[in-house]
Every structure is written in structure tokens, then in C-alpha cells.
């Protein structure tokens, strides 16, 4: 059975919370959550962030009115300069925080194809196509997005922040997978159709994993063992 990577489930959590995905996706996510404590904690945090009780909202409005009254008072007092200085300090801290998130946490840069290594492409005994993906430059990639077209081309695009994080091991990202999940996503979008080619990277800068009609050798014993339940 194919193992779904944690990053894929992480990308699906917002859809799972909003209940805008299929029953099959819900079943897959819940099955994966049972085996991953870290993902369950992320799910709980997402849900907590979305819950804002009515009483709290009313209290926030009261607080806002109170702040307005305080602001009027300070504007008429000798502490006006102090208040402005404090506001500037808060603003600067906010800008620095957003800058940190944007540079170190927000994954917006696609991983270049020259560091994407595809190996061990083979056909399992059950007929599925398996492969191994690795990023060879030693930097982390904590998010992946999908791009696809009606011709059956499917692109898995790993992303990184502007400032990359060096991994503790030589190869930061390394795992085996099959075409199962990619086919599922493509079928959901294009009414049951299957992909005809799988790539890693942006369409204009990608590495071919598999193409329909290509000669795929039998998977090695090592790969077969990886996918054993």
C-alpha cells in the first residue's frame, strides 16, 4: 500500500476542516491522522485559531471602544509623544515579524529541477508505478503544490522559503511514492481521467518521473519491501 507523505496531508488539512473535500479524501486524511501525532496537533491548532466565541467578539468590540477613549485622552495630554513612540515600536516589531515569516517560513520559491533526483522508477508486483524522489542540495522543502492540464500532465512542485533551511542530513527530502495519490487528485479534477505523465517541478523546469507507454522495469526487491504493509 502506498504511503502518503505528511506534507500532502498537511496541504489537505484546510480543506478537511472546511469540509470541502470528497468523502474519500476525508477517509484518507483521518486514517493518516491516526498515525501522526504532529499532524493531529497541527489540526487542533488550526481549529483553535478558527474558533472565536461570540462573547469574546463582543468583548473585543468593548476593548476597541475602550482603546478609542484612551486614545482620545492621550491625544489631549502630555503623553501624546510617548503613545506615538510606542505605536511606532509595535509597528516596527510587526514589520520585523512579518519579514521573518516571509523570508524564513513562507514557501514561495519553487525548487529548481537540477536538485531534484528521481530514481528507482519501477512497476510493483501489483502493477503500480513506484519511484524515489530526493532533493540533493541538502536544503529543506516543507510544501508541495500541484499543477496539471487536460492533456494528462501532472506536476508536483516542491517549494521553499526565500531563505532556505539547511537540513541536518545530506539529503533533506527523500522518500518513496507511487502514482496513486497523483492519479486520485487528477481524477477528482478531470472527472475520472488518469494522468499520462508525472513530473516534479514547474512545467517550464521539471523532471520526468513517468510517462504513459514508457518501458518501466520491474521494481527491485528493496522497493517492493518498502511498500509491503
C-alpha positions, 0 to 999 in steps of 0.5 A: 500500500502506498504511503502518503507523505505528511506534507500532502496531508498537511496541504489537505488539512484546510480543506478537511476542516472546511469540509470541502473535500470528497468523502474519500479524501476525508477517509484518507486524511483521518486514517493518516491522522491516526498515525501522526501525532504532529499532524493531529496537533497541527489540526487542533491548532488550526481549529483553535485559531478558527474558533472565536466565541461570540462573547469574546467578539463582543468583548473585543468590540468593548476593548476597541471602544475602550482603546478609542477613549484612551486614545482620545485622552492621550491625544489631549495630554502630555503623553501624546509623544510617548503613545506615538513612540510606542505605536511606532515600536509595535509597528516596527516589531510587526514589520520585523515579524512579518519579514521573518515569516516571509523570508524564513517560513513562507514557501514561495520559491519553487525548487529548481529541477537540477536538485531534484533526483528521481530514481528507482522508477519501477512497476510493483508486483501489483502493477503500480508505478513506484519511484524515489524522489530526493532533493540533493542540495541538502536544503529543506522543502516543507510544501508541495503544490500541484499543477496539471492540464487536460492533456494528462500532465501532472506536476508536483512542485516542491517549494521553499522559503526565500531563505532556505533551511539547511537540513541536518542530513545530506539529503533533506527530502527523500522518500518513496511514492507511487502514482496513486495519490497523483492519479486520485487528485487528477481524477477528482479534477478531470472527472475520472481521467488518469494522468499520462505523465508525472513530473516534479517541478514547474512545467517550464523546469521539471523532471520526468518521473513517468510517462504513459507507454514508457518501458518501466522495469520491474521494481527491485526487491528493496522497493517492493519491501518498502511498500509491503504493509 
